[in-house]
Amino acid sequence: MEKYNDGGCCHQVTFIDQDGHRKTSTVPVVQELARQGLTQLPERFIRAPSKKNPIDDDSHSSGVSPKALPVINVAKLRAKSSDPEGRAEELAKLASGVRDWGLCLITEHGISSCVMHGVKDVVKSFFGLSFEEKKQTVGSYGKIDNMGYGRNFVKSEDQPLDWIDRLTMKAAPVGGDEGLNVWPQKPENFRQVTERYVLEARKVLDELLQALAEALSLERNVFVKYFDPTNSEINVRVNYYPPCPRPDLAQGITPHSDASALTLLMQFDATGGLQVLRDQKWLTLPWPTDALLVNVGDFLEIMSNGRLKSPWHRVVTQMEVERFSVALFYNPPSWTEIVPEPVEDSAGQDGGGGFRKVVVGDYLKHFYEISPTEDKQAIMYARV
């Protein structure tokens, strides 16, 4: 086994062990390991493949044809009066695509390229800092939605670690991060640039919630009504995947569904890491860097009463390239009670059924307590 030196560059994590005891441990900072030019993978990151989660097996993973993944033109969804036929076609594509995949790519969304390039610049500037500078400029809060700079979902010292470094901030509601040092102070414009992106992205997310309801032949506001403009929550998570010496042994992110209603993702510097489980095969999504990806989360599966399903997905590592993604997790206020939309009949012929009322905060608590899991278990909390 190749020796490595973490140089004191570690994240501190706290967890409750199997005996109910609170434990604190340290995990290496992946970016610092990658900077050493390792040719072998440190043991803590080696993940044994299983039938449910093969790592890199050609019999279990393959690419998706670019034509198979739904690509939605948001400008056409907005053309109610100028192009009603084109809009109707786009809604039909949205309905079939998201029902089939649980996600879609969006283009012509109206978020300016200047804003998106600004996010890329501040993210890369932050991760260009030394580890010491990062820790000085932002805190880490494992118990508060895993905010700040660090790691999450570490539940034991024996758990295989993901090949990733993360930065998480609460961008909404206003004041939701009061008293927390979760926004980097370097570069100085990090928060300003990111919040501008969130402001523009939120408009797109609200439009998509309305369009999805309409596409499913539901009342237009059945989903968006849960999103109080003042108190709804948006968490921003930056994911950094350095080059990995052994992509066949490691994962960027463990398989999971999202504890959100919708997740909006942008990526830059590389593509090819995101995979979705479909028909018991892991498929690599053709996601060009100039498109945004919209992912159905568990809360939208519950709201829609199963008409839409949150996809089980993961991120694989790559040997020669680094990759960044920025995810916005959009949720109703934590005290909101979600009431699933009734299905057409008891047989659930419209593809839904089987969910009960849940309170957002209760579900999130459950989700974080049991994650990570081998398969999609968290959603069972909301099943009848």
Buried (B, 14 or more C-beta within 10 A) or exposed (E): EEEBEBEEBBBEBEBEEEEEEEEEBBBBBBBBBBBEEBEEBBEEBBBEBEEEBBBBEEEBBEEBEEEBBBBBBBBBBBBEEEBEEBBEEBBEBBBEBBBBBBBBBBBEBEBEEEBBEBBBBBBBBBBEBEBEBBBEBBBBBBEBBBBBBBBBBBBEEEBBBBBBBBBBBBBBBEEBBEEBBBBBEBBEEBBEBBBBBBBBBBEBBBBBBBBBBBBBEBEEEBBBBBBEEEBBBBBBBBBBBBBBBBBEBBBBBBBBBBBBBBBBBBBBBBBBBBBBBBEEBBBBBBBEEEBBBBBBBBBBBBBBBBBBBBBBBBBBBBEEBBBBBBBBBBBBBBEBEBBBBEBEEEEBEBBBBEBEEBBBBBBBEBBBEEBBBEEBBBBEBBEE
